[in-house]
Amino acid sequence: MSPEEFARLQAENQKLKAKLEKQQQSKQKRRKLGWTFLKQSSGFILGAKLKKSIERFLEELSEQQRVSRETLSDLLSAIIIRLTRVGFLLVITAILPSILLIFQTYYLSQQNKLITGQSEMFKQQNNRLDQQTYLQEAERRGQTLLLMDSMLKEISDDVRSNSQKNINDATAGRLISLSKMLKPYKYLENDSLIERVISPERGYLLVSLLETGINLNATSRSRSNGKLITRLDFTYAELRDITLKGADLLEINLSNSDLRNSNFTGTDFKNANLSNARLQQVNLSYTSFTDADLENAQLRNAILDRSDFTKANLTGSDLRNVSLVKTKISGASFKNARVHKNFEQDAIMQLNKDQSGWLFKTYQVIEVDDENYQLLPRD
């Protein structure tokens, strides 16, 4: 081997030694850093007391090959205390999401309350807008009372000067137009709008006409036009809490009208239309409803003593707790009429024998659903 090659190999050897020494130093440095980190972190994880107990335990074990009872008890107590603290931290860590969830639920409930309150406010606002709209309509209708009073005065003068209690054709035409103009609407009652539209003005018009003594069954212009009472529009009329005995209201159209708590004793409703009318707690004794239409009429708690319902249409009407003392009902339609549980016993006691015999030979009381009894035709 030449001196040059030997020098080159020696130089490479020196480089390898330097590299290995550098790697060894780096490894020792990393080990020292890891041991330092482990030593510091062990103090945090194990706690100062547990760490000291372990060091004392290891020292005695290496020096004396045995461990004193005091050292062992200190180590065990330190371990128990540390585990208890760790368990507490684990419990807190486990409970924390539940606490956050409770707070989230609370704030969501508060938000829902605010949204619900806002919805209620919008609903109230819409109700107020509806009330304002109907009140404006009611105010406009109220202005027609002046026209109505003027016309009623004119009619009263015509009736007094006419022995047949008639009015001229021009006045009749204006009166018919007026009755059609008095359309139904809703108004405020106890700070809320009533459920169904109604026309108090039409009720006022009918009562006023009857008070003038006008002959509503007279014809106007030509017989082809029909009677005045059939041409006047009294649908949706409000006739609550009034007394109108012995009136002649043949063929009148009072469908969808409100006659609650009134007294129509002796009134003639022959061929009249009272479908969907509200007749709760009305005194209709000695009243004629021959061939009248009372389909879906509300007659609950009404007094029908000695009235005549021959061939009347009472389909779907409400007859709960009505009084039927000596009432005539032969030929009437009671299909699907709603009655109370003891209707048959009460009707047999109140009606004449032939009337009750016809009724329960034709219809039977059936419980359609819970506490809903109806009259259904027998097969």
Long-range contacts (C-beta under 8 A, 24 or more apart in sequence): 46-82, 47-78, 47-81, 47-82, 47-85, 49-78, 49-81, 49-82, 50-75, 50-78, 50-79, 50-81, 50-82, 52-78, 53-78, 53-79, 127-192, 127-193, 130-193, 131-188, 131-193, 134-185, 134-186, 134-187, 134-188, 134-193, 135-187, 135-188, 137-185, 138-185, 138-187, 141-182, 141-183, 141-185, 141-199, 141-201, 144-178, 144-181, 144-182, 144-201, 145-201, 145-204, 147-178, 148-178, 148-182, 148-201, 148-204, 148-205, 148-208, 151-175, 151-178, 152-205, 152-208, 152-209, 152-212, 155-209, 155-212, 155-214, 156-212, 159-212, 159-213, 159-214, 164-215, 164-218, 165-213, 165-214, 165-215, 165-218, 166-214, 166-215, 166-218, 167-214, 167-220, 169-220, 169-221, 172-220, 172-221, 172-228, 173-220, 175-228, 175-232, 176-228, 176-231, 176-232, 176-233, 178-205, 179-205, 179-232, 179-233, 179-234, 180-233, 182-233, 184-235, 184-236, 184-256, 196-256, 196-258, 197-236, 198-236, 198-237, 198-238, 198-257, 198-258, 199-236, 199-237, 199-238, 200-238, 202-233, 202-234, 202-235, 202-236, 202-237, 202-238, 203-234, 203-237, 203-238, 203-239, 203-240, 203-242, 203-257, 205-232, 205-234, 206-232, 206-234, 206-237, 206-239, 207-239, 207-242, 207-244, 210-244, 210-247, 216-248, 216-249, 216-252, 217-248, 217-250, 227-251, 255-293, 275-313, 319-343, 319-375, 323-350, 324-350, 324-351, 325-350, 326-350, 326-351, 326-352, 327-351, 327-355, 328-355, 329-355, 329-358, 329-359, 330-354, 330-355, 330-358, 334-359, 334-362, 334-363, 334-375, 335-363, 335-375, 335-376, 335-377, 336-374, 336-375, 336-376, 337-374, 337-375, 338-372, 338-373, 338-374, 339-365, 339-373, 339-374, 339-375, 340-373, 341-367, 341-371, 341-373, 343-373, 343-375
